[in-house]
């Protein structure tokens, strides 16, 4: 049962990583990247490394996602030429 959950989290993280690389919108990519960090945190927790999973959830999904979204918010989407 644990192997099935681990494989599911791994596959979902892989799909999220590919989606973050292929999406054209920067804001959507930042949100998907945050979801990727959360899925990796769940993967670490499923593998038994709960402390590493907690740190990944806080840093990978939380802080990094917020920083990316704030940085995208303060940049212009289109150039004025």
DACOR-V227421 format. One record per backbone hydrogen bond with DSSP energy under -1.0 kcal/mol. NH is the residue of the N-H (numbers start at 0). CO is the residue of the C=O. If there is no record, write none. Layout:
BEGIN
{{NH	CO} {NH	CO}}
END
This chain:
BEGIN
{{4	0} {5	1} {6	2} {7	3} {8	4} {9	5} {10	6} {11	7} {12	8} {13	9} {14	10} {15	11} {16	12} {17	13} {18	14} {19	15} {20	16} {21	17} {22	18} {28	24} {29	25} {30	26} {31	27} {32	28} {33	29} {34	30} {35	31} {36	32} {37	33} {38	34} {39	35} {40	36} {41	37} {42	38} {43	39} {44	40} {45	41} {46	42} {48	43} {49	47} {52	48} {53	49} {54	50} {55	51} {56	52} {57	53} {58	54} {59	55} {60	55} {61	56} {62	57} {63	58} {65	61} {66	62} {67	63} {68	64} {69	65} {70	66} {71	67} {72	68} {73	69} {74	71}}
END
